């Protein structure tokens, strides 16, 4: 299943950082393109895309951090 949103932090409601597909980053110069779980790296990778449709790895969070995942659900 495709990840839609990832929240990093011990307190989901008040203390977590949220990253969502399509969210703007770096003053709107990049857009969050993909959030994927990496079994080999044992964590989550966040990729961003620029206006030239180039995709770059932006962040990595290991599985030891408190993480909440929302998946894309198409009905």
N, C-alpha and C positions, 0 to 999 in steps of 0.2 A: 504494500500500500504506500501511496505517496504521502509524505509528511507535508502538512499545510502550515503548521505553526509549531515553534519550539519555545518553551519558557525555561529559563535557566535561573535557579535560585531556590533557597530553602523555604521561602514563604511566597507561594504562588500569587496571592492577592495583592501584597504590598511591596514585596522586595525582589521580584523576579524581572529579568530582562526578557523581552518578548521579540521574537523574530518571525515574520510572516512572509510567505511567498508574495511577491508584488510590492512589498514595503520598500520605500525609498531609503537610501543610506548615503552617507557622505554628502550632505547638503543637496540631495536630489540628483547627484551625478551618477549614481548606481542604483540598481534595483535588485532586491533579493530574488535570485533566479531558481535556486534549488537548495533543499535541505535534505541530506541523505544520511542514513545510518551506515557507518563503515564497520563491518565485522572485523576486518583485518587490523584497523587502527583502534578498534574498541571505543568508538565514540561517534559524534555527529559532526558533519561538515556542512558549512554554510557557504554557498557560492553566490557571487554577485555578478551582474551583467551591466556593461556600460552602453552608451548610445550607439557604439559601433558593433553591438551584438557580440562582444568579446566577454567570455566568462572567466572569472578568477575565483580561486579559493580565498575566502575572506577570514573565516573563523573555524576553529575546531574546539569542541568540548568533549572531554573524555567521559566515559560511562560512570565514573566515580562521582560526578557532580550531580546534585539534585536537578532532574530534568523532567518536564512534563511535555508530552507530545500530543498534538492534535493532528489527525489524519484527514485527508481529503475524502469526503464521502459524497458520491454522486448517486442520487436516487433516480 
